[in-house]
Structure formats: structure tokens, C-alpha cells
Amino acid sequence: MKKTFIIFSAALLMAGFATTATAQTSATVAATAAGTKLVVPMTLTQTSPLHFGTVNVLAGTGGTVQLPSNSTTRVISTGLAASTVAPLATNAAYNVTGTMNATYALTLPATIVVTETVGATAVMTISALTARFNGAAEDAVVSTLSATGTDNFTVGGTLTVAAAQTSGIYAGTFPVTVDYN
């Protein structure tokens, strides 16, 4: 029995040394996404000012002059009349550049105050500002830059003229901003 035990132990010992250890032959790789979004700074260039043209005040009643965002054809209320004296009405017009195919938002002020340039005390308000992007059928405040990274838009609004408004040349400025969405 001792001899059987020794042979059995020897066989067991040899079997232990004969066993080969195997390591993992291929690694597990997780595909991990990486990336970035790179945008170029946007530029906004005004190519035309917002001007309601020359307006005649009739009978001291005042009124409004609406300049649509996509046309220089004014809608003038009773109490005012269009004049053909220069300057003529123009929509504010802008060119935008930035990252191709990127969407962006336009911000216009709620109102603009224009002041009489000689006396500098009389003011009028421009409100209801609207914008029309190149090729759009309706006014909007969001657009997409083209495949070349360009776009353009025009702006209109409504000028309110008081009944006893001082005659003269009125001027002012207003902020227009664009930024990526």
C-alpha cells in the first residue's frame, strides 16, 4: 500500500507539473466616443440702417408708421402721410458669418428711442421690431447659417408719432445681437 501511495502521489505530482497555465490571449476593448464642437466667432455687419423715411404730419393728430421686416412699403395710419422727399424708407439689413450649418438666435430690443438731433429734447419710440431671414416666408428670431457659414436678415418696426411731435431729424441707435444656440 505504501508503494501504491507513492506511485499515486508521483502521478499526481507529475500531473500538476504537466498542467499548463494559459493567459488571456486577447484584450477586451471598449469603444469610447471622443470629440468636440468647434465654432468660429460670429460676426454681425450692418449693411443698411433702419429708417422710416420722410413722413408728413397732418392736422396734428399723430399716428404710426409701420415698416415691415421684408419691405420698404410703409403702412401709415391716419394723421400721417408718406413723403417722397429723401431720405426714403429702408429696412435695417445685416450680414451674419459663423460656423457652417450652425443655428443661431437673434435678439432685438423691445423698443428704440430716437431723439430730435437739433433740440435733443423731443423723442419718438420705435417698437414691435421684427426680423426676416434670407429666403424665409415669415418673421423669426432663429435661423441657420448656410454651408458656407453665412446668412442675412432685415429688420422692420413701428414708429409712433405723437399728435404734437416736434418736426426735425430724429436719430438713435439700438443693439442687435446674434449668438449660437
N, CA and C atoms as a LAMMPS dump frame, in Angstrom:
ITEM: TIMESTEP
0
ITEM: NUMBER OF ATOMS
543
ITEM: BOX BOUNDS ff ff ff
-5.0000000000000000e+02 5.0000000000000000e+02
-5.0000000000000000e+02 5.0000000000000000e+02
-5.0000000000000000e+02 5.0000000000000000e+02
ITEM: ATOMS id mol type element x y z
1 1 1 N 0.799 -1.154 0
2 1 2 C 0 0 0
3 1 3 C 0.863 1.247 0
4 2 1 N 1.971 1.167 0.606
5 2 2 C 2.878 2.285 0.616
6 2 3 C 3.375 2.53 -0.79
7 3 1 N 3.601 1.456 -1.544
8 3 2 C 4.084 1.589 -2.892
9 3 3 C 2.997 2.206 -3.767
10 4 1 N 1.754 1.846 -3.57
11 4 2 C 0.646 2.398 -4.338
12 4 3 C 0.488 3.878 -4.016
13 5 1 N 0.652 4.19 -2.771
14 5 2 C 0.53 5.593 -2.358
15 5 3 C 1.616 6.437 -3.005
16 6 1 N 2.823 5.908 -3.068
17 6 2 C 3.946 6.654 -3.646
18 6 3 C 3.715 6.814 -5.149
19 7 1 N 3.276 5.759 -5.832
20 7 2 C 3.034 5.85 -7.27
21 7 3 C 1.896 6.835 -7.532
22 8 1 N 0.847 6.744 -6.713
23 8 2 C -0.286 7.653 -6.881
24 8 3 C 0.161 9.089 -6.642
25 9 1 N 0.968 9.328 -5.616
26 9 2 C 1.462 10.659 -5.293
27 9 3 C 2.358 11.162 -6.398
28 10 1 N 3.194 10.279 -6.965
29 10 2 C 4.096 10.679 -8.04
30 10 3 C 3.294 11.047 -9.283
31 11 1 N 2.268 10.251 -9.574
32 11 2 C 1.436 10.531 -10.734
33 11 3 C 0.698 11.851 -10.552
34 12 1 N 0.212 12.058 -9.381
35 12 2 C -0.495 13.303 -9.084
36 12 3 C 0.445 14.486 -9.179
37 13 1 N 1.63 14.339 -8.683
38 13 2 C 2.63 15.406 -8.721
39 13 3 C 3.013 15.708 -10.161
40 14 1 N 3.188 14.69 -10.993
41 14 2 C 3.557 14.897 -12.387
42 14 3 C 2.406 15.54 -13.153
43 15 1 N 1.215 15.153 -12.826
44 15 2 C 0.05 15.752 -13.483
45 15 3 C -0.025 17.238 -13.156
46 16 1 N 0.346 17.602 -11.941
47 16 2 C 0.339 19.008 -11.538
48 16 3 C 1.35 19.811 -12.309
49 17 1 N 2.546 19.202 -12.554
50 17 2 C 3.567 19.922 -13.315
51 17 3 C 3.259 19.918 -14.805
52 18 1 N 2.527 18.959 -15.271
53 18 2 C 2.232 18.84 -16.686
54 18 3 C 1.12 19.807 -17.1
55 19 1 N 0.354 20.302 -16.163
56 19 2 C -0.726 21.216 -16.486
57 19 3 C -0.126 22.547 -16.886
58 20 1 N -0.583 23.076 -18.003
59 20 2 C -0.055 24.356 -18.455
60 20 3 C -1.004 25.473 -18.049
61 21 1 N -0.429 26.562 -17.691
62 21 2 C -1.23 27.737 -17.345
63 21 3 C -1.401 28.559 -18.615
64 22 1 N -2.599 29.006 -18.88
65 22 2 C -2.831 29.824 -20.066
66 22 3 C -3.272 31.214 -19.624
67 23 1 N -2.744 32.204 -20.297
68 23 2 C -3.132 33.589 -20.042
69 23 3 C -4.181 33.987 -21.076
70 24 1 N -4.889 35.077 -20.813
71 24 2 C -5.875 35.569 -21.769
72 24 3 C -5.116 36.03 -23.003
73 25 1 N -5.521 35.56 -24.169
74 25 2 C -4.769 35.862 -25.391
75 25 3 C -5.267 37.126 -26.093
76 26 1 N -6.474 37.645 -25.782
77 26 2 C -6.945 38.881 -26.409
78 26 3 C -7.536 39.789 -25.333
79 27 1 N -7.294 41.07 -25.503
80 27 2 C -7.794 42.04 -24.538
81 27 3 C -9.205 42.471 -24.926
82 28 1 N -9.989 42.864 -23.96
83 28 2 C -11.311 43.411 -24.22
84 28 3 C -11.157 44.924 -24.348
85 29 1 N -11.648 45.459 -25.462
86 29 2 C -11.514 46.885 -25.732
87 29 3 C -12.905 47.506 -25.762
88 30 1 N -13.052 48.565 -25.022
89 30 2 C -14.315 49.299 -25.045
90 30 3 C -14.162 50.474 -25.998
91 31 1 N -15.059 50.594 -26.963
92 31 2 C -15.021 51.721 -27.892
93 31 3 C -15.626 52.924 -27.182
94 32 1 N -14.81 53.902 -26.906
95 32 2 C -15.242 55.087 -26.178
96 32 3 C -15.261 56.269 -27.13
97 33 1 N -16.368 56.997 -27.143
98 33 2 C -16.501 58.148 -28.043
99 33 3 C -15.704 59.332 -27.5
100 34 1 N -15.201 60.118 -28.415
101 34 2 C -14.499 61.351 -28.077
102 34 3 C -14.799 62.369 -29.155
103 35 1 N -14.731 63.629 -28.834
104 35 2 C -14.975 64.645 -29.848
105 35 3 C -15.072 66.022 -29.24
106 36 1 N -15.398 66.965 -30.067
107 36 2 C -15.586 68.349 -29.642
108 36 3 C -16.439 69.054 -30.671
109 37 1 N -16.966 70.172 -30.311
110 37 2 C -17.665 71.038 -31.251
111 37 3 C -16.871 72.331 -31.294
112 38 1 N -16.358 72.646 -32.45
113 38 2 C -15.54 73.833 -32.616
114 38 3 C -16.329 74.847 -33.418
115 39 1 N -16.523 76.021 -32.867
116 39 2 C -17.234 77.08 -33.564
117 39 3 C -16.319 78.284 -33.724
118 40 1 N -16.536 78.984 -34.804
119 40 2 C -15.786 80.222 -35.011
120 40 3 C -16.636 81.378 -34.48
121 41 1 N -16.01 82.46 -34.074
122 41 2 C -16.792 83.597 -33.574
123 41 3 C -17.745 84.122 -34.655
124 42 1 N -18.931 84.477 -34.246
125 42 2 C -19.895 85.048 -35.181
126 42 3 C -19.558 86.517 -35.409
127 43 1 N -19.842 86.991 -36.619
128 43 2 C -19.733 88.413 -36.904
129 43 3 C -21.078 88.899 -37.417
130 44 1 N -21.404 90.126 -37.073
131 44 2 C -22.646 90.757 -37.497
132 44 3 C -22.275 92.112 -38.083
133 45 1 N -22.633 92.316 -39.34
134 45 2 C -22.301 93.555 -40.022
135 45 3 C -23.581 94.207 -40.53
136 46 1 N -23.802 95.459 -40.15
137 46 2 C -24.963 96.193 -40.64
138 46 3 C -24.642 96.729 -42.031
139 47 1 N -25.565 96.497 -42.987
140 47 2 C -25.372 96.987 -44.345
141 47 3 C -26.338 98.102 -44.708
142 48 1 N -27.36 98.314 -43.863
143 48 2 C -28.343 99.372 -44.1
144 48 3 C -28.992 99.743 -42.766
145 49 1 N -29.272 101.037 -42.536
146 49 2 C -29.909 101.439 -41.281
147 49 3 C -31.427 101.265 -41.324
148 50 1 N -32.042 101.258 -40.156
149 50 2 C -33.498 101.262 -40.045
150 50 3 C -33.94 102.718 -40.147
151 51 1 N -34.664 103.037 -41.216
152 51 2 C -35.097 104.424 -41.417
153 51 3 C -36.529 104.413 -41.943
154 52 1 N -37.378 105.2 -41.326
155 52 2 C -38.788 105.229 -41.702
156 52 3 C -39.074 106.237 -42.809
157 53 1 N -38.045 106.875 -43.344
158 53 2 C -38.21 107.831 -44.431
159 53 3 C -38.797 109.139 -43.93
160 54 1 N -39.164 109.979 -44.858
161 54 2 C -39.763 111.268 -44.528
162 54 3 C -41.272 111.093 -44.403
163 55 1 N -41.83 111.637 -43.344
164 55 2 C -43.26 111.49 -43.051
165 55 3 C -43.848 112.876 -42.805
166 56 1 N -45.011 113.141 -43.376
167 56 2 C -45.727 114.394 -43.145
168 56 3 C -46.738 114.194 -42.028
169 57 1 N -46.755 115.129 -41.076
170 57 2 C -47.755 115.097 -40.003
171 57 3 C -48.929 115.948 -40.465
172 58 1 N -50.13 115.365 -40.45
173 58 2 C -51.338 116.059 -40.903
174 58 3 C -52.211 116.449 -39.72
175 59 1 N -52.655 117.652 -39.694
176 59 2 C -53.648 118.131 -38.725
177 59 3 C -53.268 117.869 -37.275
178 60 1 N -51.986 117.636 -37.006
179 60 2 C -51.523 117.476 -35.626
180 60 3 C -52.128 116.316 -34.874
181 61 1 N -52.499 115.238 -35.564
182 61 2 C -53.119 114.116 -34.866
183 61 3 C -52.152 112.995 -34.531
184 62 1 N -51.025 112.961 -35.197
185 62 2 C -50.07 111.879 -34.934
186 62 3 C -50.546 110.56 -35.494
187 63 1 N -49.809 109.514 -35.2
188 63 2 C -50.162 108.181 -35.685
189 63 3 C -48.959 107.263 -35.684
190 64 1 N -49.018 106.241 -36.542
191 64 2 C -47.921 105.266 -36.6
192 64 3 C -47.479 105.039 -38.038
193 65 1 N -46.216 104.652 -38.161
194 65 2 C -45.658 104.24 -39.445
195 65 3 C -45.096 102.842 -39.235
196 66 1 N -45.672 101.879 -39.933
197 66 2 C -45.18 100.504 -39.842
198 66 3 C -44.29 100.225 -41.051
199 67 1 N -43.114 99.682 -40.759
200 67 2 C -42.178 99.284 -41.8
201 67 3 C -41.981 97.781 -41.653
202 68 1 N -42.589 96.981 -42.554
203 68 2 C -42.442 95.528 -42.435
204 68 3 C -40.98 95.117 -42.519
205 69 1 N -40.675 93.957 -41.977
206 69 2 C -39.288 93.486 -41.954
207 69 3 C -38.755 93.128 -43.335
208 70 1 N -39.631 92.889 -44.286
209 70 2 C -39.184 92.431 -45.603
210 70 3 C -39.536 93.388 -46.738
211 71 1 N -39.89 94.631 -46.41
212 71 2 C -40.314 95.555 -47.447
213 71 3 C -40.123 96.992 -46.979
214 72 1 N -39.912 97.881 -47.927
215 72 2 C -39.83 99.3 -47.582
216 72 3 C -41.156 100.007 -47.868
217 73 1 N -42.199 99.231 -48.158
218 73 2 C -43.531 99.796 -48.352
219 73 3 C -44.155 100.016 -46.983
220 74 1 N -44.274 101.277 -46.603
221 74 2 C -44.759 101.63 -45.267
222 74 3 C -46.279 101.562 -45.179
223 75 1 N -46.774 101.24 -44.012
224 75 2 C -48.201 101.291 -43.708
225 75 3 C -48.352 102.467 -42.756
226 76 1 N -49.017 103.521 -43.23
227 76 2 C -49.084 104.768 -42.474
228 76 3 C -50.52 105.007 -42.024
229 77 1 N -50.697 105.293 -40.729
230 77 2 C -52.035 105.493 -40.175
231 77 3 C -52.566 106.885 -40.512
232 78 1 N -53.858 107.063 -40.267
233 78 2 C -54.494 108.366 -40.445
234 78 3 C -53.783 109.381 -39.562
235 79 1 N -53.627 110.583 -40.073
236 79 2 C -52.938 111.632 -39.327
237 79 3 C -51.521 111.84 -39.817
238 80 1 N -51.023 110.899 -40.613
239 80 2 C -49.692 110.991 -41.203
240 80 3 C -49.794 110.692 -42.696
241 81 1 N -48.797 111.148 -43.444
242 81 2 C -48.776 110.85 -44.88
243 81 3 C -47.339 110.593 -45.316
244 82 1 N -47.205 109.718 -46.299
245 82 2 C -45.881 109.421 -46.843
246 82 3 C -45.391 110.605 -47.662
247 83 1 N -44.104 110.788 -47.665
248 83 2 C -43.481 111.82 -48.474
249 83 3 C -42.449 111.157 -49.368
250 84 1 N -42.249 111.737 -50.545
251 84 2 C -41.232 111.208 -51.449
252 84 3 C -39.911 111.969 -51.299
253 85 1 N -39.857 112.897 -50.358
254 85 2 C -38.637 113.644 -50.091
255 85 3 C -37.628 112.713 -49.414
256 86 1 N -36.385 112.803 -49.835
257 86 2 C -35.327 111.963 -49.252
258 86 3 C -35.113 112.348 -47.795
259 87 1 N -34.706 111.438 -46.95
260 87 2 C -34.364 110.05 -47.276
261 87 3 C -35.604 109.166 -47.351
262 88 1 N -35.487 108.121 -48.148
263 88 2 C -36.566 107.155 -48.291
264 88 3 C -36.447 106.088 -47.216
265 89 1 N -37.5 105.326 -47.037
266 89 2 C -37.52 104.271 -46.016
267 89 3 C -36.567 103.137 -46.393
268 90 1 N -35.877 102.598 -45.377
269 90 2 C -35.01 101.429 -45.571
270 90 3 C -35.153 100.505 -44.366
271 91 1 N -35.123 99.225 -44.639
272 91 2 C -35.051 98.242 -43.558
273 91 3 C -33.615 98.176 -43.079
274 92 1 N -33.433 97.97 -41.787
275 92 2 C -32.088 97.662 -41.302
276 92 3 C -31.725 96.316 -41.904
277 93 1 N -30.515 96.2 -42.414
278 93 2 C -30.09 94.95 -43.046
279 93 3 C -28.742 94.535 -42.464
280 94 1 N -28.575 93.229 -42.292
281 94 2 C -27.382 92.685 -41.644
282 94 3 C -26.88 91.451 -42.367
283 95 1 N -25.562 91.262 -42.352
284 95 2 C -24.914 90.026 -42.792
285 95 3 C -24.355 89.346 -41.551
286 96 1 N -24.498 88.033 -41.497
287 96 2 C -24.002 87.226 -40.383
288 96 3 C -23.02 86.197 -40.929
289 97 1 N -21.9 85.996 -40.229
290 97 2 C -20.984 84.907 -40.571
291 97 3 C -20.681 84.117 -39.311
292 98 1 N -20.352 82.844 -39.497
293 98 2 C -20.031 81.976 -38.362
294 98 3 C -19.764 80.563 -38.839
295 99 1 N -20.011 79.611 -37.979
296 99 2 C -19.768 78.203 -38.27
297 99 3 C -20.829 77.659 -39.225
298 100 1 N -20.38 76.997 -40.274
299 100 2 C -21.305 76.481 -41.278
300 100 3 C -22.362 75.561 -40.677
301 101 1 N -23.588 75.725 -41.16
302 101 2 C -24.75 74.913 -40.791
303 101 3 C -25.148 75.013 -39.321
304 102 1 N -24.628 75.981 -38.588
305 102 2 C -24.975 76.149 -37.17
306 102 3 C -26.229 77.016 -37.05
307 103 1 N -27.066 76.693 -36.065
308 103 2 C -28.231 77.537 -35.809
309 103 3 C -27.835 78.646 -34.839
310 104 1 N -28.546 79.762 -34.96
311 104 2 C -28.264 80.891 -34.081
312 104 3 C -29.549 81.651 -33.804
313 105 1 N -29.504 82.445 -32.757
314 105 2 C -30.66 83.245 -32.357
315 105 3 C -30.317 84.724 -32.478
316 106 1 N -31.325 85.487 -32.825
317 106 2 C -31.229 86.935 -32.97
318 106 3 C -31.975 87.575 -31.807
319 107 1 N -31.381 88.618 -31.218
320 107 2 C -32.054 89.35 -30.148
321 107 3 C -32.205 90.809 -30.567
322 108 1 N -33.452 91.286 -30.533
323 108 2 C -33.775 92.679 -30.84
324 108 3 C -34.344 93.328 -29.582
325 109 1 N -34.186 94.634 -29.422
326 109 2 C -34.758 95.294 -28.248
327 109 3 C -36.279 95.402 -28.366
328 110 1 N -36.945 95.592 -27.245
329 110 2 C -38.403 95.773 -27.243
330 110 3 C -38.769 97.126 -27.842
331 111 1 N -37.978 98.15 -27.544
332 111 2 C -38.227 99.49 -28.071
333 111 3 C -36.904 100.19 -28.373
334 112 1 N -37.008 101.186 -29.233
335 112 2 C -35.877 102.055 -29.56
336 112 3 C -36.372 103.485 -29.38
337 113 1 N -35.563 104.322 -28.788
338 113 2 C -35.903 105.741 -28.658
339 113 3 C -35.022 106.52 -29.612
340 114 1 N -35.67 107.338 -30.458
341 114 2 C -34.937 108.232 -31.345
342 114 3 C -35.18 109.659 -30.87
343 115 1 N -34.133 110.461 -30.922
344 115 2 C -34.184 111.829 -30.39
345 115 3 C -33.977 112.832 -31.523
346 116 1 N -34.682 113.95 -31.462
347 116 2 C -34.533 115.017 -32.448
348 116 3 C -33.115 115.552 -32.331
349 117 1 N -32.406 115.644 -33.451
350 117 2 C -30.965 115.904 -33.417
351 117 3 C -30.577 117.354 -33.173
352 118 1 N -31.462 118.312 -33.388
353 118 2 C -31.099 119.715 -33.169
354 118 3 C -31.429 120.141 -31.749
355 119 1 N -32.67 119.981 -31.336
356 119 2 C -33.088 120.377 -29.994
357 119 3 C -32.742 119.344 -28.937
358 120 1 N -32.637 118.093 -29.336
359 120 2 C -32.285 116.97 -28.456
360 120 3 C -33.204 116.814 -27.257
361 121 1 N -34.436 117.289 -27.372
362 121 2 C -35.378 117.069 -26.277
363 121 3 C -36.595 116.264 -26.718
364 122 1 N -36.961 116.373 -27.991
365 122 2 C -38.115 115.631 -28.484
366 122 3 C -37.689 114.197 -28.814
367 123 1 N -38.546 113.241 -28.47
368 123 2 C -38.25 111.83 -28.737
369 123 3 C -39.458 111.14 -29.362
370 124 1 N -39.188 110.054 -30.069
371 124 2 C -40.218 109.154 -30.573
372 124 3 C -39.76 107.732 -30.263
373 125 1 N -40.714 106.814 -30.253
374 125 2 C -40.407 105.418 -29.935
375 125 3 C -40.679 104.53 -31.139
376 126 1 N -39.767 103.6 -31.346
377 126 2 C -39.948 102.552 -32.352
378 126 3 C -40.143 101.254 -31.573
379 127 1 N -41.189 100.538 -31.904
380 127 2 C -41.498 99.291 -31.184
381 127 3 C -41.865 98.2 -32.182
382 128 1 N -42.271 97.067 -31.648
383 128 2 C -42.715 95.916 -32.452
384 128 3 C -41.696 95.555 -33.531
385 129 1 N -40.43 95.482 -33.137
386 129 2 C -39.375 95.132 -34.085
387 129 3 C -39.513 93.676 -34.529
388 130 1 N -39.341 93.455 -35.824
389 130 2 C -39.41 92.11 -36.38
390 130 3 C -38.237 91.9 -37.335
391 131 1 N -37.872 90.647 -37.55
392 131 2 C -36.761 90.313 -38.446
393 131 3 C -37.2 89.248 -39.438
394 132 1 N -36.661 89.341 -40.653
395 132 2 C -36.931 88.349 -41.689
396 132 3 C -35.588 87.859 -42.22
397 133 1 N -35.353 86.559 -42.077
398 133 2 C -34.106 85.959 -42.546
399 133 3 C -34.171 85.7 -44.047
400 134 1 N -33.023 85.645 -44.666
401 134 2 C -32.895 85.442 -46.101
402 134 3 C -33.717 84.238 -46.56
403 135 1 N -34.645 84.475 -47.479
404 135 2 C -35.443 83.395 -48.047
405 135 3 C -36.593 82.908 -47.191
406 136 1 N -36.76 83.45 -45.98
407 136 2 C -37.835 82.991 -45.088
408 136 3 C -39.17 83.615 -45.499
409 137 1 N -40.238 82.87 -45.287
410 137 2 C -41.578 83.359 -45.615
411 137 3 C -42.198 84.151 -44.473
412 138 1 N -41.665 83.99 -43.265
413 138 2 C -42.236 84.669 -42.095
414 138 3 C -41.132 85.241 -41.221
415 139 1 N -41.537 86.172 -40.344
416 139 2 C -40.599 86.732 -39.382
417 139 3 C -40.194 85.664 -38.384
418 140 1 N -38.957 85.748 -37.893
419 140 2 C -38.446 84.772 -36.935
420 140 3 C -37.282 85.378 -36.161
421 141 1 N -36.833 84.666 -35.128
422 141 2 C -35.656 85.092 -34.362
423 141 3 C -34.586 84.005 -34.309
424 142 1 N -34.796 82.902 -35.046
425 142 2 C -33.815 81.82 -35.112
426 142 3 C -33.601 81.474 -36.578
427 143 1 N -32.339 81.24 -36.946
428 143 2 C -32.01 80.871 -38.314
429 143 3 C -30.817 79.919 -38.311
430 144 1 N -30.465 79.428 -39.478
431 144 2 C -29.32 78.529 -39.639
432 144 3 C -28.365 79.127 -40.657
433 145 1 N -27.1 79.149 -40.308
434 145 2 C -26.083 79.612 -41.237
435 145 3 C -25.967 78.62 -42.394
436 146 1 N -25.619 79.103 -43.558
437 146 2 C -25.519 78.258 -44.753
438 146 3 C -24.306 77.325 -44.666
439 147 1 N -24.129 76.519 -45.695
440 147 2 C -22.981 75.613 -45.77
441 147 3 C -21.667 76.373 -45.873
442 148 1 N -21.742 77.651 -46.223
443 148 2 C -20.537 78.49 -46.255
444 148 3 C -20.41 79.349 -44.992
445 149 1 N -21.356 79.186 -44.049
446 149 2 C -21.294 79.921 -42.785
447 149 3 C -21.803 81.344 -42.871
448 150 1 N -22.757 81.615 -43.775
449 150 2 C -23.29 82.966 -43.923
450 150 3 C -24.808 82.978 -43.854
451 151 1 N -25.354 84.139 -43.554
452 151 2 C -26.798 84.364 -43.558
453 151 3 C -26.998 85.874 -43.573
454 152 1 N -28.231 86.303 -43.812
455 152 2 C -28.538 87.725 -43.696
456 152 3 C -29.997 87.891 -43.329
457 153 1 N -30.319 89.065 -42.809
458 153 2 C -31.69 89.344 -42.413
459 153 3 C -31.947 90.844 -42.465
460 154 1 N -33.236 91.194 -42.473
461 154 2 C -33.657 92.588 -42.434
462 154 3 C -34.584 92.801 -41.247
463 155 1 N -34.657 94.047 -40.781
464 155 2 C -35.448 94.389 -39.59
465 155 3 C -36.402 95.526 -39.927
466 156 1 N -37.594 95.431 -39.389
467 156 2 C -38.59 96.495 -39.502
468 156 3 C -39.201 96.753 -38.139
469 157 1 N -40.13 97.69 -38.062
470 157 2 C -40.767 98.008 -36.785
471 157 3 C -41.873 99.037 -36.983
472 158 1 N -42.339 99.579 -35.863
473 158 2 C -43.407 100.573 -35.893
474 158 3 C -42.959 101.838 -35.17
475 159 1 N -43.012 102.957 -35.878
476 159 2 C -42.678 104.271 -35.333
477 159 3 C -43.955 104.941 -34.871
478 160 1 N -43.958 105.442 -33.64
479 160 2 C -45.117 106.154 -33.114
480 160 3 C -44.816 107.646 -33.088
481 161 1 N -45.698 108.408 -33.749
482 161 2 C -45.56 109.861 -33.838
483 161 3 C -46.671 110.49 -32.999
484 162 1 N -46.302 111.324 -32.03
485 162 2 C -47.289 111.976 -31.158
486 162 3 C -48.034 113.072 -31.928
487 163 1 N -49.183 113.467 -31.405
488 163 2 C -50.008 114.49 -32.059
489 163 3 C -49.265 115.818 -32.21
490 164 1 N -48.516 116.214 -31.233
491 164 2 C -47.788 117.489 -31.289
492 164 3 C -46.282 117.254 -31.423
493 165 1 N -45.907 116.246 -32.196
494 165 2 C -44.493 115.883 -32.327
495 165 3 C -43.699 117.019 -32.971
496 166 1 N -42.558 117.332 -32.386
497 166 2 C -41.672 118.362 -32.922
498 166 3 C -41.112 117.894 -34.261
499 167 1 N -41.157 118.781 -35.265
500 167 2 C -40.576 118.417 -36.562
501 167 3 C -39.062 118.432 -36.453
502 168 1 N -38.406 117.687 -37.315
503 168 2 C -36.952 117.642 -37.31
504 168 3 C -36.438 116.293 -37.753
505 169 1 N -35.152 116.113 -37.588
506 169 2 C -34.496 114.848 -37.935
507 169 3 C -34.237 114.094 -36.635
508 170 1 N -34.731 112.875 -36.567
509 170 2 C -34.61 112.044 -35.368
510 170 3 C -33.6 110.929 -35.627
511 171 1 N -32.79 110.645 -34.62
512 171 2 C -31.786 109.583 -34.769
513 171 3 C -31.582 108.881 -33.431
514 172 1 N -31.096 107.68 -33.505
515 172 2 C -30.78 106.892 -32.31
516 172 3 C -30.078 105.617 -32.734
517 173 1 N -29.696 104.834 -31.771
518 173 2 C -29.06 103.545 -32.028
519 173 3 C -29.781 102.476 -31.225
520 174 1 N -29.564 101.234 -31.625
521 174 2 C -30.15 100.128 -30.876
522 174 3 C -29.277 98.898 -31.03
523 175 1 N -29.277 98.024 -30.006
524 175 2 C -28.436 96.826 -30.063
525 175 3 C -29.134 95.677 -30.822
526 176 1 N -28.36 95.002 -31.63
527 176 2 C -28.813 93.784 -32.307
528 176 3 C -27.728 92.747 -32.033
529 177 1 N -28.105 91.601 -31.492
530 177 2 C -27.111 90.571 -31.19
531 177 3 C -27.502 89.237 -31.82
532 178 1 N -26.486 88.472 -32.162
533 178 2 C -26.665 87.105 -32.642
534 178 3 C -25.736 86.212 -31.832
535 179 1 N -26.203 84.981 -31.58
536 179 2 C -25.384 84.021 -30.841
537 179 3 C -25.839 82.619 -31.185
538 180 1 N -24.894 81.684 -31.127
539 180 2 C -25.209 80.288 -31.417
540 180 3 C -26.227 79.748 -30.419
541 181 1 N -27.063 78.831 -30.888
542 181 2 C -27.999 78.141 -29.998
543 181 3 C -27.289 77.013 -29.298
